[in-house]
Amino acid sequence: MRKNLLYSSLLLCAVTSLSAQPASASENWVGSWKLNAAKSSFGTAAVTRTQTLKFEATPAGIKLTSEGTDAQGKPMQGEYTSKFDGKDVTWTGNPSADMACPTRIDDNSYENVWKSGGKPTMTAKVVVSDQNKTLTITQTPTDPQDAASSSVAVYDRQ
């Protein structure tokens, strides 16, 4: 009886400590991030008034939910769920893409190729600062003629 109680207690402690751990180092972007427009620079086609990104770890992968307002003050919302393994996933709510293809680069960064109708439209590189307080997204259009829509968006951890 004592032996079973000891094993049960150890198992409970192990499960509790594992579930209390923060996201692993390879998921440093998990959490909520708010756009810091003052630190960001937008091309003409990429202006937003406000935006919040929320990355959540789920059994299906990491879910990104984006909410905000565009330059005209209209609400925007989009989302996708990915294992960040370079495979295409459906992206709802993005007027510039219907698919996302995120690929983990290292513990603090990943690259996301946006696609519309199977054709790449934008490449976004996402980097979390070493202090884990800032997330920077550098977006570059795949068509050189759309260079004016390049942007660097800076987000603060919430």
Backbone bond lengths (Angstrom), bond angles and torsions (degrees), N, CA, C in turn:
res aa  C-N    CA-C-N  psi(-1)  N-CA   C-N-CA  omega(-1)  CA-C   N-CA-C  phi
1 M - - - 1.445 - - 1.530 110.46 -
2 R 1.346 115.70 -47.57 1.462 119.71 179.06 1.521 111.40 -61.76
3 K 1.329 114.98 -39.45 1.450 120.28 -179.39 1.539 109.96 -62.53
4 N 1.340 118.22 -44.08 1.460 122.04 177.96 1.524 111.33 -63.76
5 L 1.312 117.44 -38.46 1.457 121.34 178.49 1.524 110.30 -65.09
6 L 1.328 116.89 -41.74 1.460 121.27 178.52 1.526 110.36 -62.80
7 Y 1.340 117.63 -48.02 1.459 120.97 179.37 1.527 110.99 -62.20
8 S 1.317 117.26 -42.08 1.463 121.02 178.98 1.522 111.10 -62.60
9 S 1.321 116.56 -41.72 1.467 120.87 178.89 1.516 111.21 -64.82
10 L 1.333 117.31 -43.92 1.461 121.00 178.70 1.526 110.97 -63.50
11 L 1.326 117.19 -41.52 1.452 120.90 178.99 1.529 110.70 -64.37
12 L 1.317 116.80 -43.09 1.461 121.00 178.25 1.523 110.67 -61.19
13 C 1.331 117.48 -44.06 1.473 121.24 178.54 1.526 110.82 -61.99
14 A 1.321 116.86 -43.02 1.461 120.39 -179.08 1.526 111.18 -64.32
15 V 1.323 116.98 -45.57 1.462 120.74 179.79 1.523 110.25 -64.22
16 T 1.319 117.72 -43.10 1.461 121.29 -179.74 1.518 111.06 -62.98
17 S 1.324 117.90 -44.11 1.464 119.74 -178.55 1.521 111.14 -68.98
18 L 1.324 118.66 -35.35 1.456 120.24 178.08 1.518 111.65 -68.57
19 S 1.315 117.43 -40.27 1.464 119.68 -179.12 1.524 111.85 -73.66
20 A 1.315 118.03 -20.19 1.464 121.29 179.39 1.524 111.94 -86.05
21 Q 1.342 117.91 -8.80 1.454 121.75 -178.72 1.526 109.27 -66.95
22 P 1.332 118.17 145.10 1.464 119.77 173.38 1.520 109.93 -70.53
23 A 1.308 117.15 173.98 1.460 120.90 178.07 1.521 108.90 -55.47
24 S 1.318 115.69 147.07 1.458 119.06 -177.75 1.518 110.28 -63.76
25 A 1.317 116.01 163.71 1.458 121.18 -177.87 1.523 111.68 -58.18
26 S 1.321 116.87 -28.35 1.458 119.19 -179.75 1.526 112.01 -78.79
27 E 1.299 118.24 1.14 1.463 122.82 178.86 1.525 109.81 -129.04
28 N 1.332 117.46 43.43 1.461 121.11 -177.42 1.522 113.43 -64.13
29 W 1.318 117.94 -16.90 1.464 120.05 179.00 1.524 112.38 -84.16
30 V 1.347 118.53 -6.97 1.468 120.70 178.43 1.529 108.94 -63.48
31 G 1.330 116.14 130.85 1.461 123.18 -178.36 1.515 109.42 135.86
32 S 1.336 116.12 -170.24 1.463 121.77 -179.90 1.523 110.05 -107.26
33 W 1.340 114.97 140.47 1.457 122.45 -176.40 1.521 109.13 -134.44
34 K 1.331 116.61 134.44 1.462 121.34 -179.27 1.529 109.24 -113.65
35 L 1.337 116.00 133.98 1.457 121.88 -179.55 1.523 110.73 -59.69
36 N 1.325 116.20 131.39 1.464 123.10 172.91 1.524 105.84 -106.41
37 A 1.346 116.59 90.38 1.463 121.97 -174.31 1.528 111.97 -62.00
38 A 1.323 117.76 -31.19 1.464 120.89 -178.90 1.530 111.78 -65.31
39 K 1.317 117.83 -29.73 1.466 121.81 -179.48 1.528 112.18 -95.38
40 S 1.330 117.72 -3.15 1.457 122.83 -175.21 1.517 110.99 -99.99
41 S 1.322 116.44 158.68 1.467 121.19 173.57 1.524 107.58 -134.30
42 F 1.332 114.75 125.28 1.455 120.60 -174.79 1.512 111.17 -115.39
43 G 1.351 115.75 142.60 1.448 121.52 170.12 1.516 108.19 -74.82
44 T 1.280 116.87 172.11 1.461 121.04 -175.51 1.520 113.60 -59.57
45 A 1.318 118.38 -33.21 1.463 120.23 -175.55 1.530 113.40 -91.96
46 A 1.311 117.47 -1.84 1.468 119.20 -171.82 1.527 113.14 -117.83
47 V 1.318 118.31 32.08 1.462 120.81 -175.89 1.523 110.91 -85.42
48 T 1.320 116.32 130.01 1.459 122.18 172.35 1.523 107.52 -129.01
49 R 1.296 116.25 150.62 1.462 119.70 176.87 1.520 110.80 -83.65
50 T 1.317 115.69 -49.77 1.463 121.23 178.96 1.520 108.17 -140.42
51 Q 1.327 115.10 153.72 1.466 118.54 175.52 1.519 109.04 -161.62
52 T 1.324 114.62 138.12 1.459 122.19 173.89 1.516 107.72 -124.90
53 L 1.325 116.03 131.70 1.459 122.31 175.97 1.515 108.01 -108.87
54 K 1.318 115.82 137.11 1.460 120.28 177.03 1.517 108.32 -129.60
55 F 1.341 116.01 117.47 1.459 122.87 176.65 1.519 107.34 -103.89
56 E 1.347 116.45 124.51 1.467 121.59 -179.46 1.523 109.72 -125.61
57 A 1.332 116.49 135.93 1.461 120.96 173.76 1.525 108.21 -78.85
58 T 1.332 116.58 125.75 1.464 122.71 178.39 1.528 107.95 -130.01
59 P 1.333 118.52 165.69 1.470 120.14 177.11 1.540 112.78 -59.50
60 A 1.336 117.63 -27.65 1.465 121.36 -178.90 1.526 112.54 -85.46
61 G 1.319 117.74 -7.33 1.463 122.15 -176.64 1.513 109.78 134.03
62 I 1.316 116.16 -161.37 1.463 120.32 179.12 1.519 108.29 -93.81
63 K 1.323 115.13 127.57 1.460 121.07 -179.70 1.522 108.68 -98.82
64 L 1.340 116.15 126.37 1.460 122.05 174.69 1.520 108.10 -104.38
65 T 1.325 115.74 125.74 1.459 121.57 173.23 1.514 107.05 -119.79
66 S 1.318 116.56 130.47 1.458 122.95 -178.75 1.521 108.33 -120.21
67 E 1.331 116.38 128.99 1.464 120.90 177.23 1.522 108.71 -135.65
68 G 1.333 115.98 144.03 1.454 119.57 178.41 1.506 111.52 175.78
69 T 1.338 115.10 -160.84 1.459 121.70 176.88 1.524 108.51 -131.29
70 D 1.333 115.63 145.63 1.459 120.40 179.41 1.524 110.41 -85.45
71 A 1.328 116.75 -173.69 1.467 121.82 -176.73 1.524 112.39 -61.81
72 Q 1.331 117.41 -26.76 1.472 121.10 179.19 1.526 112.25 -90.47
73 G 1.314 117.54 1.52 1.455 121.54 -179.99 1.519 114.25 85.49
74 K 1.333 117.06 9.03 1.463 120.89 179.53 1.525 109.52 -82.10
75 P 1.340 117.25 142.38 1.472 119.59 179.25 1.520 112.26 -66.61
76 M 1.334 114.45 143.47 1.467 121.62 176.02 1.519 107.15 -126.01
77 Q 1.330 115.88 141.95 1.467 119.89 175.02 1.518 107.97 -152.07
78 G 1.325 115.94 136.77 1.454 121.09 178.62 1.514 110.55 -151.15
79 E 1.336 115.82 163.48 1.466 118.44 178.01 1.520 111.47 -163.96
80 Y 1.320 114.25 155.26 1.459 122.86 168.91 1.519 108.44 -154.31
81 T 1.324 116.18 161.42 1.460 122.96 175.84 1.518 107.64 -127.03
82 S 1.342 116.69 130.53 1.455 121.05 -175.64 1.521 111.12 -145.88
83 K 1.306 115.52 156.54 1.462 121.71 172.82 1.532 110.22 -91.86
84 F 1.341 116.98 3.83 1.461 123.95 179.44 1.529 110.14 56.23
85 D 1.341 114.53 43.76 1.456 122.15 -176.30 1.532 113.04 -114.20
86 G 1.336 116.99 13.88 1.456 120.35 177.96 1.515 114.80 82.87
87 K 1.317 117.51 10.31 1.464 120.90 178.10 1.523 109.61 -98.37
88 D 1.348 115.71 143.05 1.463 121.27 178.63 1.519 110.93 -65.15
89 V 1.339 115.54 137.26 1.465 122.26 173.73 1.522 108.34 -132.88
90 T 1.315 116.62 152.41 1.461 121.59 179.10 1.520 110.20 -67.31
91 W 1.339 115.54 134.83 1.462 122.02 179.18 1.515 107.23 -121.62
92 T 1.318 116.79 111.21 1.466 120.69 179.71 1.517 109.78 -92.91
93 G 1.323 116.51 147.10 1.457 121.97 172.92 1.512 116.21 83.85
94 N 1.318 119.78 2.64 1.463 121.51 178.00 1.524 108.18 -100.96
95 P 1.344 118.42 114.07 1.464 119.73 -178.15 1.530 113.34 -67.46
96 S 1.332 117.67 -16.67 1.464 121.26 -178.52 1.523 113.75 -98.14
97 A 1.332 117.03 -5.27 1.467 119.92 -176.74 1.520 110.96 -158.94
98 D 1.348 115.06 148.40 1.462 119.99 173.22 1.525 111.35 -113.10
99 M 1.341 115.77 -7.92 1.467 121.61 177.90 1.527 109.00 -134.23
100 A 1.326 114.82 149.44 1.462 122.16 172.66 1.523 107.13 -121.85
101 C 1.323 115.41 148.43 1.462 120.13 179.06 1.539 107.96 -135.75
102 P 1.361 116.95 71.57 1.461 119.84 -178.09 1.530 112.48 -78.57
103 T 1.337 114.94 138.40 1.458 121.90 179.26 1.527 108.82 -131.21
104 R 1.320 116.36 121.90 1.464 121.55 177.57 1.524 109.23 -64.77
105 I 1.331 117.70 130.94 1.461 122.41 176.82 1.528 109.44 -96.58
106 D 1.331 115.74 -51.63 1.462 121.36 177.82 1.517 108.24 -156.13
107 D 1.331 117.38 -166.70 1.463 121.68 -175.70 1.525 113.62 -59.99
108 N 1.330 117.52 -27.82 1.456 120.65 -174.28 1.514 114.52 -116.24
109 S 1.334 119.00 6.80 1.462 117.77 -176.37 1.529 112.62 -152.27
110 Y 1.321 113.21 156.67 1.456 120.55 172.43 1.518 108.64 -150.38
111 E 1.323 115.43 161.85 1.454 121.70 177.00 1.514 108.25 -117.41
112 N 1.324 116.27 139.50 1.458 121.73 -178.23 1.523 108.70 -126.97
113 V 1.328 116.87 119.09 1.457 121.48 175.07 1.525 107.46 -95.74
114 W 1.340 115.74 119.36 1.453 121.44 177.40 1.523 107.84 -84.20
115 K 1.333 116.24 143.31 1.459 121.00 178.80 1.524 110.25 -135.46
116 S 1.318 114.39 144.95 1.461 121.00 174.43 1.523 107.10 -131.69
117 G 1.327 116.96 121.95 1.454 120.78 -177.09 1.516 112.62 60.10
118 G 1.330 117.48 30.73 1.454 122.19 179.28 1.521 114.35 85.34
119 K 1.334 117.59 -7.57 1.466 122.00 -177.32 1.538 109.84 -102.64
120 P 1.339 117.75 129.60 1.472 119.68 177.54 1.527 111.55 -60.79
121 T 1.333 116.12 136.02 1.466 121.09 179.40 1.523 112.87 -117.65
122 M 1.332 117.12 -28.37 1.461 120.85 -174.90 1.518 108.93 -155.64
123 T 1.323 115.64 147.87 1.457 121.49 170.96 1.518 107.18 -117.50
124 A 1.316 115.93 127.09 1.466 121.52 179.80 1.521 109.01 -118.53
125 K 1.323 115.90 125.71 1.467 120.08 174.85 1.524 107.17 -105.42
126 V 1.334 115.69 125.93 1.464 122.60 -175.96 1.525 108.31 -113.04
127 V 1.339 116.05 126.25 1.463 121.04 -177.24 1.528 109.13 -132.49
128 V 1.330 115.63 130.49 1.468 121.91 174.47 1.522 107.15 -97.43
129 S 1.335 116.58 134.60 1.460 121.02 -179.05 1.523 111.30 -63.70
130 D 1.336 115.84 159.53 1.465 120.62 179.11 1.524 111.88 -59.49
131 Q 1.327 117.11 -30.43 1.465 120.68 179.10 1.528 111.63 -82.33
132 N 1.338 117.32 -4.22 1.454 123.30 177.52 1.534 112.40 63.91
133 K 1.352 116.72 28.16 1.462 120.77 -178.62 1.521 112.97 -112.28
134 T 1.336 116.59 -17.05 1.461 120.95 -176.55 1.522 109.95 -129.64
135 L 1.326 115.79 138.71 1.453 122.61 175.64 1.525 106.75 -120.21
136 T 1.324 117.20 126.74 1.461 121.87 -178.75 1.521 109.39 -118.20
137 I 1.334 115.64 129.92 1.462 121.27 178.50 1.527 108.25 -117.25
138 T 1.327 115.78 117.87 1.461 121.75 176.99 1.524 107.30 -104.69
139 Q 1.333 115.70 117.28 1.460 121.32 -176.79 1.522 110.00 -108.28
140 T 1.334 115.51 129.90 1.458 121.88 179.17 1.523 108.49 -129.21
141 P 1.344 117.28 123.18 1.467 118.89 178.46 1.527 110.85 -66.52
142 T 1.329 116.71 148.78 1.461 120.17 -179.99 1.522 111.37 -76.27
143 D 1.326 118.07 -23.32 1.462 122.15 177.47 1.529 108.41 -93.16
144 P 1.332 118.82 116.66 1.474 121.46 -178.18 1.527 113.17 -56.57
145 Q 1.327 118.04 -26.05 1.466 120.64 179.02 1.525 112.19 -69.12
146 D 1.343 117.49 -15.96 1.463 121.91 179.10 1.530 111.80 -98.06
147 A 1.334 117.70 20.61 1.469 122.14 -175.76 1.527 112.51 -55.03
148 A 1.319 117.73 -27.70 1.466 120.81 -179.28 1.521 112.09 -65.55
149 S 1.326 117.59 -17.60 1.464 119.44 -179.75 1.528 112.33 -93.63
150 S 1.337 118.08 9.71 1.468 121.29 173.63 1.519 108.87 -64.55
151 S 1.330 116.52 151.14 1.457 119.33 179.72 1.523 110.75 -155.33
152 V 1.324 114.50 160.07 1.458 122.46 171.42 1.528 105.52 -128.90
153 A 1.326 116.23 113.91 1.462 121.59 -178.57 1.524 108.09 -109.22
154 V 1.320 116.10 130.81 1.456 122.35 -179.05 1.529 108.00 -112.62
155 Y 1.325 115.58 131.35 1.459 122.78 -178.54 1.522 109.88 -122.39
156 D 1.336 116.11 142.80 1.459 122.09 177.11 1.529 108.21 -103.63
157 R 1.346 115.25 138.73 1.476 120.36 178.18 1.533 108.87 -64.78
158 Q 1.315 115.29 138.04 1.474 121.51 178.41 1.510 110.61 -100.32
